[in-house]
Amino acid sequence: MKIVIAPDSFKESLSAKEVASIIKAGFSQIYTCAEFALIPVADGGEGTVDAMVDALKGCKITVPITDPLGENGTAFYGISGDGHTAIIEMASASGLERVPINKRNAKITTSYGTGELIKDALDHGCNKFIIGIGGSATNDGGAGMLQALGVKLLDKFGNQIGYGGASLALLEKIDITQIDSRLKDCEFEVACDVTNPLTGENGASAIFGPQKGASLEDVKLLDSNLKHFAHMIKQFLNVDIEQIPGTGAAGGMGAALLAFFNAKLRPGIEIITNLLKLDCLIKQADLVITGEGRLDYQSVNGKVPIGVAQIAKKHNKPVIAIVGSLGDRAETVYPYGITAMFSILSKVSTLSEALDSETAKVNLYNSAINIALTLKLGSSLKNNI
């Protein structure tokens, strides 16, 4: 029996690697001769670097960066085992969690640190980039990232504009003559799970600005500035990106990566599962097990269990989802390829109790054993009918 175990992390509790290992430990107690393939997965957000570094036998690198508030800090990224591919989580350098709630200000936060991660990866010889752009603290259209890589964003006096989305109002010229020359030979894939355009009522500022500290007046200003940035990009690069789906992701980072690096904006789960060659592994499997911290009706929008299940459905393979909890309308996932789903919670508990990593390990292990026992019972009953 071949079993593929391909879960996401249980956020704030267990990493994807831990989840996969614990499920294997539980199933191994019952299916002692089974062949297991453990494939920790992520969707481009938190945990992507860890999952990919492990799967690609790579390494994780920590470097000094400029944080969203323009202060010194450190952030990490991953490099694949062959040394060619860099895996970057924008949130590591330019994420909302790096900014205290009382200091969140979408007018001044910068994506410069993400550019520094890209530059360091270039220094290490990488020529392919997979960038997850979820969880950003910025609304600068990726301007800071571009500045870190040599792009000059100049005001009417020929000076570089400052950090943040508010400074885009001063932009009068885009000069790419000193952009890092190595970028022209690089391939960029961007894990982008939103379809918002750069500007407008569904754009970066209106939809995501408030959670980054933008007031209603700030939203109007930032949206106007991103519109101006798009106009400048069209004027100097002859690329019209303002209304392309996904360009509003991460405060406009999607727009910058598309316009300056010809990046491909794709669903994160699609990028990751292709990189892991999950299709081939699932095709050879008898059973697929996946999971994440919570499964509900929103999981169909690019979350790991659904991405894994869609591949399994194509090959007519059964999928069991083992999750931290089952939320609202979780049953809506069944048409997407989930055969059965189980929560690991064994009793009513508080959120802090449920998230406790040691408790989660025990609950997950026990759930894996019980699910395996149920499968074995079902098999024996079928043989006796």
Stockholm file with secondary structure:
# STOCKHOLM 1.0

chainA/1-385         MKIVIAPDSFKESLSAKEVASIIKAGFSQIYTCAEFALIPVADGGEGTVDAMVDALKGCKITVPITDPLGENGTAFYGISGDGHTAIIEMASASGLERVPINKRNAKITTSYGTGELIKDALDHGCNKFIIGIGGSATNDGGAGMLQALGVKLLDKFGNQIGYGGASLALLEKIDITQIDSRLKDCEFEVACDVTNPLTGENGASAIFGPQKGASLEDVKLLDSNLKHFAHMIKQFLNVDIEQIPGTGAAGGMGAALLAFFNAKLRPGIEIITNLLKLDCLIKQADLVITGEGRLDYQSVNGKVPIGVAQIAKKHNKPVIAIVGSLGDRAETVYPYGITAMFSILSKVSTLSEALDSETAKVNLYNSAINIALTLKLGSSLKNNI
#=GR chainA/1-385 SS CEEEECCCCBTTTBCHHHHHHHHHHHHHHHCTTCEEEECCCCCSSTTHHHHHHHHTTCEEEEEEEECTTSCEEEEEEEECTTSCEEEEEHHHHHBGGGSCGGGCCTTTCCCHHHHHHHHHHHHTTCCEEEEECCSBCCCSTTHHHHHHTTCEEECTTSCBCCSSGGGGGGCCEEECTTSCGGGGGCEEEEECCCCCCSSSTTSHHHHHTGGGTCCHHHHHHHHHHHHHHHHHHHHHHCCCCTTSTTTTGGGGHHHHHHHHHCCEEECHHHHHHHHTTHHHHHHTCSEEEECCSEESGGGGTTCHHHHHHHHHHHTTCCEEEEESEECTTGGGGGGGTCCEEEECCCSCCCHHHHHCHHHHHHHHHHHHHHHHHHHHHHHHHHHHC
#=GC SS_cons         CEEEECCCCBTTTBCHHHHHHHHHHHHHHHCTTCEEEECCCCCSSTTHHHHHHHHTTCEEEEEEEECTTSCEEEEEEEECTTSCEEEEEHHHHHBGGGSCGGGCCTTTCCCHHHHHHHHHHHHTTCCEEEEECCSBCCCSTTHHHHHHTTCEEECTTSCBCCSSGGGGGGCCEEECTTSCGGGGGCEEEEECCCCCCSSSTTSHHHHHTGGGTCCHHHHHHHHHHHHHHHHHHHHHHCCCCTTSTTTTGGGGHHHHHHHHHCCEEECHHHHHHHHTTHHHHHHTCSEEEECCSEESGGGGTTCHHHHHHHHHHHTTCCEEEEESEECTTGGGGGGGTCCEEEECCCSCCCHHHHHCHHHHHHHHHHHHHHHHHHHHHHHHHHHHC
//
